[in-house]
Amino acid sequence: MNGWVLPDELLRHAPSYAARMRELADLELLLSGALAPITGFHTQADLEEIARVGRLADGTPWPVKITLEVPAGLVAGLDPTNPLKRVLVLTDPEGAPLAALDAVDVWPTRDGWCGAGGPVRRIGESGHGSFRRLRLTPDEIKPVLPPGRVLGVIADRPLHRPQLAEIAYASRTIAGHVLILIPVASPGPDGLAPEALVRTVFAARDRMPPATIVAVPLVRRGDDVTDAVLRARVAESYGATHLLAVGTAMSGGGPRALLPRELAYDGRDGQWRGADDIPPRHRRVALTADEVDGLLDRGVPLPEWHTPPAVARELARSRPPRRVRGLVVFFTGLSGSGKSTIARGVADELAETGERSVTLIDGDVARRFLTAGLGYSKADRDENVRRIGFVAAEAARHGGLALCCPIAPYARARAAARYLARMAGAGFVLVYVATPLDICEERDRKGLYARAREGKIAGMTGVDDPYEVPTDADLVIDTSSLSIDDAVDAVLDHLVVEGWLDRPSLLR
């Protein structure tokens, strides 16, 4: 594109796309040079060669797909053969321009979407986000690393004493400096917010060898091997010569991988050593991530033999006990199943005690205010649930308890609502009100089923539109065999047993 000299006039008239979280993370890695020699999103030819032989179309070894997918209508006017008509501006969620994509390749991927590939160039400043002082580029980090070996550590979870012992042992083994890379583009695998993760790592700094700490925009892709290879590439770009697989993390490609020893706590002197070096009667194994989460959920202090006090304090702040943490209770079921009535009953019970700040988002009310204008196509139904889930997650972000009761017929939209709650640091409980269709039709308080059977309305869930039965419900209730009062009690009972409500006296 003429040496990537982009006239302002060309940028002003170019289409723009607000990239999604994973795409934004990859974009930041590309712009920082952390994915060198890759300079942009892969073309279709690149992706085919990566899948076939682990190389790009030009023969460069590269095993991980870096992709961008955009709405088909947005790129319909792009001409990949004309450098002046193939520019796509990539923005943050607020619409601020971050980079220009030279879309040398555009191809259909799925209904309504296209892949777009080509080099990217920064045209704006990504000055938002916490801990910006830690978001340094490889070119800024490598000159300040001491000469010699560098132990890269991907710290996507808090560093407890076992992990700190592994880091100390590995750094001594290779006689190298420690480089801690903290993924900050999304919550970690345990749901901990990136900012909280950074604080826990700094809280452990006095327990580790001299270390350089960097925040990097890495997002998990859901495939351990792909994640491992990408992390190794990024660590190598930042100067790591060796990579430690801390906890359950994997490593691969690039820097030499160091697998941690199996460590155990020696009850005789309070030190962490190789498990084989400690007699069984004096051996105490590390807590699992689920055990740590369970202690935090109940408000039980983490044992000092396992977690440094400063780290434990940060975790307690970031993951408060369930009884005070935000929660989204999401009711789903057919029209007439009783989900709204149950949700209102739960809201009334909680209002009486005053223990929780409660927000009730009824599906019909949301249709009149929050999602007015949306229809009943699959896309509109998904958008309806997404908006409800967003508002509920924001209420829960600040410690509130949100009760939602849309029909939510599709599993993908329900999963999105769960994800939004998790991103907000809140809990999520899915209640499936499994009242059979024939019972719902008998009730038919709104006359919807009758009109659907007569052909007067289309797209009625359960009649001519599917309802995808949840396979991940936390609680299942059938109001054909259970009274509303008993159903309300069942929900409250579940919340008490799981620790989301503090007092059993809530139960009637």
C-alpha positions in Angstrom: 0.0 0.0 0.0 2.6 2.5 -1.2 4.8 1.9 1.8 1.8 2.0 4.2 1.4 5.7 3.8 -2.3 6.1 4.6 -3.9 9.4 3.7 -6.3 10.7 6.3 -9.0 11.0 3.7 -8.7 7.3 2.9 -9.0 6.4 6.6 -12.0 8.6 7.1 -13.9 6.8 4.3 -12.7 3.3 5.1 -15.2 0.8 6.8 -14.5 0.2 10.5 -15.0 -2.9 12.6 -15.0 -3.1 16.4 -12.9 -6.2 16.9 -13.8 -8.8 19.5 -11.8 -9.6 22.6 -9.6 -12.3 21.1 -9.0 -10.4 17.9 -8.1 -7.3 19.9 -5.6 -9.3 21.9 -4.1 -10.7 18.8 -4.0 -7.3 17.2 -2.0 -5.9 20.2 0.4 -8.8 20.0 0.9 -8.1 16.2 1.4 -4.4 16.7 3.9 -4.9 19.5 6.0 -7.4 17.5 5.3 -10.2 20.0 4.2 -12.5 17.1 7.2 -11.7 14.8 7.7 -12.5 12.0 4.0 -12.3 11.6 2.8 -8.8 10.8 -0.9 -9.3 10.2 -3.9 -11.6 10.2 -3.5 -14.7 8.2 -4.9 -15.1 4.7 -7.0 -18.1 3.6 -3.9 -19.5 1.9 -1.9 -19.1 5.1 -4.6 -20.9 7.1 -4.7 -23.8 4.6 -0.9 -24.3 4.8 -0.9 -24.0 8.6 -3.5 -26.7 8.8 -1.6 -28.9 6.3 2.1 -28.5 7.2 2.4 -25.9 10.0 3.8 -23.2 7.7 2.6 -20.0 6.1 1.9 -19.8 2.3 5.4 -18.3 1.9 7.0 -21.3 3.7 7.7 -19.6 7.0 7.3 -22.0 9.9 4.2 -21.0 11.9 1.8 -23.4 13.6 -0.9 -21.1 15.2 -3.8 -19.5 13.3 -4.1 -15.7 13.8 -7.5 -14.9 12.4 -9.9 -12.0 11.9 -13.6 -12.5 11.1 -15.9 -9.6 10.1 -19.5 -9.2 9.0 -19.9 -9.9 5.3 -21.8 -6.7 4.7 -19.0 -4.6 6.1 -16.4 -5.8 3.7 -18.6 -6.2 0.6 -17.2 -3.1 -0.9 -13.5 -4.0 -0.3 -11.4 -4.8 -3.4 -8.4 -7.0 -2.4 -6.8 -6.2 -5.8 -6.9 -2.4 -5.3 -4.6 -1.0 -2.5 -6.8 2.1 -2.2 -10.0 0.1 -1.7 -9.0 -2.6 0.7 -8.4 -0.7 3.9 -10.4 -1.8 7.0 -10.0 0.2 10.2 -10.0 -1.8 13.4 -11.4 -0.1 16.5 -11.8 -0.8 20.2 -15.3 -1.5 21.6 -15.8 2.3 21.9 -15.1 2.9 18.3 -11.6 4.5 18.7 -9.4 3.5 15.8 -6.4 1.3 16.7 -5.1 -0.1 13.4 -5.6 -0.3 9.7 -5.8 -3.7 8.0 -4.6 -4.0 4.4 -7.2 -6.6 3.5 -5.3 -8.4 0.7 -7.7 -11.4 1.1 -11.4 -11.6 2.0 -13.3 -14.9 1.9 -16.6 -16.3 3.3 -16.4 -18.3 6.5 -19.9 -18.8 7.7 -23.4 -17.3 7.2 -23.0 -13.6 7.2 -19.3 -13.5 8.1 -16.0 -13.3 6.2 -12.4 -13.9 7.0 -10.1 -10.9 6.3 -6.3 -11.3 6.1 -3.4 -9.0 5.6 -0.8 -6.8 7.4 -1.8 -4.3 10.1 -0.5 -0.9 11.0 -1.1 1.1 14.1 -3.1 4.3 13.5 -4.2 5.1 17.0 -3.2 4.8 20.6 -4.4 2.0 22.8 -4.0 4.0 26.0 -6.8 2.4 27.9 -6.6 -0.4 30.4 -5.0 -0.9 33.8 -1.3 -1.5 34.4 -0.3 0.1 31.2 3.2 0.6 32.5 3.6 -3.2 32.4 2.3 -3.6 28.9 5.7 -3.3 27.3 6.8 -4.5 23.9 9.6 -7.1 23.3 11.8 -4.4 22.0 11.4 -2.5 25.3 12.0 -5.6 27.5 14.9 -7.5 25.8 17.4 -4.7 26.2 16.9 -4.6 30.0 17.2 -8.3 30.6 20.5 -9.5 32.0 22.7 -11.4 29.6 22.5 -15.2 29.6 19.6 -17.6 30.2 16.1 -16.3 30.8 13.4 -18.4 32.4 9.9 -17.5 31.0 6.9 -18.2 33.2 3.4 -17.7 32.0 1.6 -16.7 35.2 -2.1 -17.2 34.3 -2.9 -18.1 37.9 -1.9 -16.8 41.3 1.6 -18.0 42.4 1.2 -20.1 45.6 4.2 -21.5 47.5 4.4 -24.7 45.3 4.6 -22.6 42.1 7.1 -20.2 43.7 9.3 -23.2 44.7 9.1 -24.5 41.2 10.2 -21.1 39.8 13.1 -20.9 42.3 14.3 -24.4 41.5 14.1 -23.9 37.7 15.9 -20.6 37.8 18.7 -22.1 39.9 18.9 -25.1 37.6 19.5 -23.0 34.5 21.2 -20.1 36.4 18.9 -17.7 34.7 16.9 -14.6 35.2 13.1 -14.9 35.6 10.7 -13.3 33.2 7.1 -13.4 34.4 4.5 -13.0 31.6 1.0 -12.3 32.9 -1.9 -12.7 30.5 -4.2 -9.7 30.9 -6.6 -9.7 27.9 -9.3 -11.7 29.7 -10.1 -13.4 33.1 -7.9 -16.4 33.9 -9.1 -20.0 33.8 -10.3 -19.6 37.4 -12.3 -16.5 36.5 -9.9 -14.1 38.3 -9.9 -10.6 36.8 -6.6 -9.7 35.0 -6.0 -6.8 37.4 -6.5 -9.1 40.4 -4.0 -11.6 38.9 -1.4 -8.9 38.5 -1.8 -7.8 42.1 -1.4 -11.4 43.3 1.8 -11.8 41.3 3.3 -8.6 42.7 2.2 -9.8 46.2 4.5 -12.8 45.7 7.4 -10.9 44.3 9.4 -11.0 47.5 9.1 -14.8 47.5 10.7 -15.3 44.1 14.2 -14.8 42.6 14.9 -11.4 40.9 12.3 -11.1 38.1 11.1 -8.9 35.3 7.3 -8.8 35.1 5.4 -8.0 31.9 1.7 -7.9 31.1 0.8 -9.5 27.7 -2.5 -9.6 25.8 -2.8 -13.4 25.6 -6.2 -15.1 25.4 -6.8 -18.8 25.9 -8.1 -20.5 22.7 -9.5 -23.5 24.4 -6.9 -25.9 22.9 -4.0 -26.7 25.2 -1.6 -27.5 22.4 -2.4 -24.3 20.5 -2.2 -22.2 23.7 1.2 -23.8 24.6 2.7 -23.1 21.2 1.5 -19.6 21.0 2.7 -18.8 24.6 6.1 -20.3 23.8 6.3 -18.0 20.7 5.4 -14.9 22.7 7.8 -15.8 25.5 10.6 -16.3 22.9 9.8 -12.9 21.4 10.3 -11.3 24.8 13.7 -13.0 25.3 12.9 -16.2 27.1 15.4 -19.0 26.4 13.6 -21.5 28.7 9.9 -21.8 29.6 8.5 -23.3 32.8 5.2 -25.1 32.7 3.8 -23.8 36.0 0.9 -25.8 37.4 -1.2 -27.2 34.7 0.2 -25.0 31.9 1.9 -26.6 28.9 4.9 -25.4 26.9 6.0 -26.2 23.4 8.1 -24.9 20.5 10.6 -22.0 20.8 12.3 -21.8 24.2 13.4 -25.0 25.8 10.6 -26.4 28.0 11.3 -27.2 31.7 8.7 -29.4 33.3 8.3 -28.7 37.1 9.2 -31.3 39.7 6.4 -32.9 41.7 6.7 -31.0 44.9 5.3 -31.6 48.3 5.3 -29.7 51.6 7.7 -31.1 54.2 5.9 -30.9 57.6 9.2 -31.3 59.5 10.6 -27.9 58.5 8.0 -26.2 56.4 9.9 -26.4 53.1 8.8 -27.4 49.6 10.9 -30.2 48.2 10.7 -33.0 45.6 7.8 -35.3 46.7 10.1 -38.3 46.6 12.5 -36.7 49.1 9.8 -36.5 51.9 8.6 -39.5 53.9 4.8 -40.0 53.3 3.9 -39.3 56.9 5.5 -35.8 56.7 4.3 -35.1 53.1 1.5 -32.6 52.4 0.5 -32.1 48.7 -0.4 -28.8 47.2 -4.1 -27.7 47.2 -5.8 -28.0 43.8 -7.3 -24.9 42.2 -10.8 -26.2 43.0 -9.8 -26.6 46.7 -8.4 -23.0 46.8 -11.6 -21.7 45.2 -13.7 -23.7 47.6 -11.9 -22.2 50.6 -12.3 -18.7 49.2 -16.0 -19.3 48.4 -16.6 -20.2 52.0 -14.6 -17.3 53.4 -12.0 -19.7 54.9 -8.5 -18.3 55.1 -6.0 -20.0 52.8 -3.4 -21.9 54.9 -0.1 -20.1 55.2 1.9 -23.3 54.4 0.4 -23.2 50.9 -0.1 -19.5 50.2 1.9 -16.4 51.2 -0.2 -14.1 53.4 0.1 -11.2 51.0 -1.1 -13.4 48.1 -3.9 -14.7 50.2 -5.1 -11.2 51.1 -5.3 -10.2 47.5 -7.2 -13.4 46.6 -9.7 -12.8 49.5 -10.2 -9.2 48.2 -10.7 -10.3 44.6 -12.8 -13.4 45.2 -15.0 -12.6 48.3 -17.1 -15.4 49.9 -20.2 -16.4 47.9 -22.5 -15.0 50.5 -21.4 -11.4 49.5 -20.3 -12.0 45.9 -22.4 -10.9 42.9 -24.7 -13.6 41.4 -26.8 -14.0 38.3 -29.7 -16.5 38.7 -30.9 -17.3 35.2 -34.3 -19.0 34.8 -35.0 -20.6 31.4 -38.0 -22.5 30.2 -41.0 -22.4 27.8 -43.6 -19.7 28.0 -46.0 -20.6 30.7 -43.5 -22.8 32.5 -43.7 -20.7 35.7 -40.2 -19.2 35.5 -41.3 -15.6 36.0 -43.6 -16.5 38.9 -40.8 -18.4 40.6 -38.3 -15.6 40.0 -40.7 -13.0 41.5 -41.3 -15.3 44.5 -37.5 -15.5 45.1 -37.2 -11.7 44.7 -40.0 -11.2 47.3 -38.3 -13.5 49.8 -35.0 -11.8 49.4 -36.6 -8.4 49.7 -38.1 -9.3 53.0 -34.7 -10.2 54.5 -32.8 -7.3 53.0 -29.7 -9.6 52.8 -29.1 -8.9 49.1 -29.7 -6.1 46.7 -31.9 -7.8 44.1 -32.6 -6.9 40.4 -35.4 -8.7 38.7 -35.3 -8.7 34.9 -38.5 -10.3 33.5 -38.5 -11.3 29.8 -41.6 -9.4 28.9 -40.5 -6.3 30.8 -37.1 -6.4 29.0 -38.9 -6.7 25.7 -40.7 -3.4 26.4 -37.7 -1.4 27.6 -34.3 -3.0 27.3 -34.8 -4.8 24.0 -37.6 -2.9 22.4 -37.5 -3.2 18.6 -36.0 -6.7 18.5 -38.0 -9.3 16.7 -38.2 -13.1 17.2 -35.7 -14.4 14.7 -32.9 -16.5 16.1 -30.5 -13.6 15.9 -32.9 -11.2 17.6 -33.6 -13.8 20.3 -29.9 -14.3 21.0 -29.4 -10.5 21.1 -32.3 -10.2 23.6 -30.7 -12.7 25.9 -27.3 -11.1 25.4 -28.6 -7.7 26.5 -30.4 -9.2 29.5 -27.2 -11.1 30.4 -25.1 -7.9 30.1 -27.3 -5.9 32.4 -27.5 -8.7 34.9 -23.7 -9.1 34.9 -23.3 -5.4 35.6 -25.7 -5.6 38.5 -23.7 -8.6 39.8 -20.4 -6.9 39.3 -21.1 -4.7 42.2 -22.3 -7.5 44.6 -25.9 -7.5 43.6 -28.1 -10.6 42.9 -29.8 -10.5 39.5 -32.8 -12.7 38.7 -33.4 -13.1 34.9 -36.3 -15.0 33.4 -36.4 -14.9 29.6 -37.4 -18.0 27.6 -33.8 -18.1 26.3 -34.4 -21.1 24.0 -30.9 -21.4 22.6 -27.9 -22.9 24.4 -25.4 -20.6 22.8 -27.1 -17.4 24.1 -27.4 -18.9 27.6 -23.7 -19.7 27.5 -23.0 -16.1 26.5 -25.0 -14.9 29.6 -23.0 -17.3 31.8 -19.7 -15.9 30.2 -20.7 -12.3 30.8 -21.4 -13.0 34.5 -18.0 -14.8 34.8 -16.3 -11.9 33.1 -17.9 -9.6 35.8 -16.4 -11.7 38.5 -19.8 -13.0 39.5 -21.4 -16.4 40.0 -24.0 -17.8 37.6 -26.8 -20.3 38.4 -28.9 -21.7 35.6 -32.4 -22.8 36.6 -34.2 -24.9 34.0 -38.0 -24.7 34.6 -38.8 -28.0 32.9 -42.6 -27.8 32.8 -43.8 -30.0 29.9 -45.2 -28.3 26.7 -48.7 -29.7 27.2 -48.9 -28.3 30.7 -47.7 -24.9 29.4 -50.3 -25.0 26.7 -53.1 -25.8 29.2 -52.1 -22.7 31.1 -51.6 -20.4 28.1 -52.3 -17.3 30.2 -51.3 -15.0 27.3 -53.1 -17.0 24.6 -49.8 -17.4 22.6 -50.0 -21.1 22.1 -53.6 -20.9 20.8 -52.7 -18.2 18.3 -49.6 -20.2 17.2 -51.6 -23.3 16.7 -54.1 -21.3 14.6 -51.3 -20.0 12.5 -51.9 -16.4 13.6 -48.3 -16.0 14.9 -45.1 -17.6 13.8 -41.9 -18.5 15.6 -43.5 -19.7 18.8 -41.0 -21.5 21.0 -42.2 -25.1 21.4 -44.6 -25.0 18.5 -42.7 -24.0 15.3 -39.4 -22.8 16.8 -37.1 -25.1 18.8 -36.3 -25.0 22.5 -32.8 -26.4 23.2 -33.1 -28.2 26.5 -30.2 -27.2 28.8 -27.7 -29.9 29.6 -25.8 -27.7 32.0 -28.5 -26.5 34.4 -27.6 -26.2 38.0 -31.2 -26.8 39.1 -34.1 -28.4 37.3 -37.7 -27.6 38.5 -41.0 -29.0 37.0 -44.0 -27.0 38.1 -46.4 -29.6 36.8 -45.6 -31.6 39.9 -44.4 -28.8 42.2 -46.3 -25.8 43.6 -44.9 -22.3 43.1 -44.1 -22.0 46.8 -42.2 -25.3 46.8 -40.4 -24.2 43.6 -39.4 -20.9 45.3 -38.1 -22.9 48.3 -36.2 -25.2 46.0 -34.3 -22.2 44.5 -33.6 -20.6 47.9 -32.5 -24.0 49.3 -30.1 -24.4 46.4 -28.6 -21.0 46.9 -28.2 -21.6 50.6 -26.6 -25.0 50.1 -24.2 -23.6 47.5 -23.2 -20.7 49.8 -24.8 -17.8 47.9 -27.2 -17.0 50.7 -26.0 -16.7 54.3 -28.9 -17.7 56.5 -31.0 -20.9 56.4 -33.8 -18.9 58.0 -34.6 -17.6 54.5 -36.3 -20.9 53.9 -40.0 -21.0 54.7 
